[in-house]
Amino acid sequence: MILRVLLLTILLFLVFLLVRNFAVSVIRRKDRFARPPGPVKSEDLVQDPCCRRYIPESEAFRASLDDKTLYFCSRECFEKYKAGEKK
């Protein structure tokens, strides 16, 4: 009698682990394919006048030369442009 109860308890525990693991994997799969909250914002790309690389405007190094705003990929490109050197 005790052996039957022990085997039944082990069997129920194994079934519990299987059901729990299945539920967790379903939840993770759902989260992976969930859409991000709200609309995805797009951003304008700007071209570095020195190396001609395109970069997002928010990540660009801004500089004003002759009352004109220029966007650079880095401070180094700005310095080369200012010095007259081009890549």
C-alpha positions in Angstrom: 0.0 0.0 0.0 2.7 2.5 0.9 4.6 1.6 -2.3 1.5 2.4 -4.4 1.1 5.8 -2.7 4.8 6.5 -3.2 4.7 5.6 -6.9 1.5 7.6 -7.4 3.1 10.6 -5.7 6.2 10.4 -7.9 4.0 10.0 -11.0 1.9 13.0 -10.1 5.1 15.1 -9.5 6.5 14.1 -12.9 3.2 15.1 -14.6 3.3 18.4 -12.7 6.9 19.1 -13.9 5.9 18.3 -17.5 2.8 20.5 -17.5 4.7 23.4 -15.8 7.6 23.2 -18.3 5.2 23.2 -21.2 3.3 26.2 -19.8 6.5 28.2 -19.3 7.7 27.4 -22.9 4.4 28.6 -24.3 4.5 31.8 -22.3 8.1 32.5 -23.4 7.2 31.8 -27.0 4.3 34.3 -26.8 6.5 37.0 -25.3 9.1 36.5 -28.0 6.6 37.3 -30.7 4.7 40.0 -28.9 4.7 43.4 -30.6 6.4 46.3 -28.9 4.1 48.7 -27.2 3.2 51.6 -29.4 4.3 52.5 -32.9 8.0 52.1 -33.8 9.5 55.5 -34.5 11.5 56.0 -37.7 14.4 58.4 -37.8 16.1 60.3 -40.6 19.5 59.4 -41.7 22.1 62.1 -42.4 25.3 61.8 -44.4 28.7 62.6 -43.1 30.2 65.1 -45.5 33.7 63.8 -44.8 33.4 60.0 -45.0 30.0 59.9 -46.8 28.7 57.4 -44.2 25.0 57.5 -43.3 24.1 57.7 -39.6 20.9 58.3 -37.6 20.4 62.0 -36.8 20.2 61.4 -33.1 23.6 59.7 -33.1 25.4 62.2 -35.3 28.0 64.7 -34.1 26.5 68.2 -35.0 28.6 71.2 -35.9 27.7 74.6 -37.3 30.0 75.9 -40.0 29.1 79.1 -41.9 25.6 79.2 -40.3 25.0 75.7 -41.7 24.4 72.6 -39.5 26.5 69.7 -40.6 26.3 66.1 -39.2 29.3 63.9 -38.7 29.7 60.3 -37.7 32.4 61.2 -35.2 34.4 64.1 -33.8 37.4 62.8 -35.8 35.5 63.2 -39.1 34.5 66.7 -38.1 38.2 67.6 -37.4 39.3 66.2 -40.7 36.6 68.0 -42.6 37.4 71.3 -40.8 41.1 70.8 -41.6 40.3 70.2 -45.3 41.3 66.5 -45.3 38.8 64.1 -46.9 38.9 60.3 -46.6 
